[in-house]
Amino acid sequence: MSAASSDDEKKEIESAHTSIMMSSLTARLGGASSVAKEIRYADRTPIFLWRPRVHLCEQKDILINGGIWAFAIYWANKSTYSPWQPLMMGFAVLFIRMNYKLMPLMPRPATDDRKEIRQADTKRLGRAFGVVGGLFALFAGIISTLPSVLMALKITVPLWLLGSLYEFSVGVAGLLGSMIGASFLR
């Protein structure tokens, strides 16, 4: 439109645009062409804006997160004190890695306003904690309720869910959830 110098040229450009758009619409309605799912539903807002979305890391980052998970479990297994301390250290490291993963996706504003920068950082930290902490709680909750469900169904409870291994199993499952969140979600 900015290239048009007169009203007649503007009308000609508008009519050409209208005919192109109408032919595209007619083709879509007739089934001659298809629209990608991402484009078809682009104007619809999701029901849960806060839900985690799939976002795979690079393979080396997935291996690093798996290594952190394995090291924390090994450390908790060999530790002479509470197994939760190494597992929480692993959780903290995975939380920091998730925050760094979200930095390109949720960048700081370009302004120098400290309030806007703080809001953006708080939003990113909340998102990182929500994904990593939420999956920790979900996986730990599933494993912690598993013995009760198995007993109610009159199924033998596995040995790794009994006695002192119960606490360790819940922590390992929770840390597994955190590792999955840091590696495969955003």
C-alpha angles and dihedrals in degrees: 000000000000090000091059114098100187139035091251091057091048091052090049092051092047093049091049090050091048093050091049092050093046093049089050091049092047091050092050093047091047091052094244093122134024132217122225115252092240091056097040093058098030094112094051116093115225118251093235110035092182098053117119116258127208111263116158120213122220114278093254091055091050089051091048091051090048089050091052089050093048093045092050091050092047090048092048091048094051096038119112093210132052115328090219095072095065091040091053089048088054089048091052092050091048089048091054091047090050090051090053090047090055095049096088091042095048105028127184116263117264092236126095092231106128092204093058092045091050091049092050092048092047091050091050093047091048091051092049093048092044093055099039097035094040093053090045089055093043096051093041090048093051092050093043093054094042096087092053092048092048092049091049090052090047092240121144111260112233118247093243089064096053132087120337093352090065094075092045092049092051091050094047092050091048092050089048088056090051091050091050090049094049092046106039110020141056 
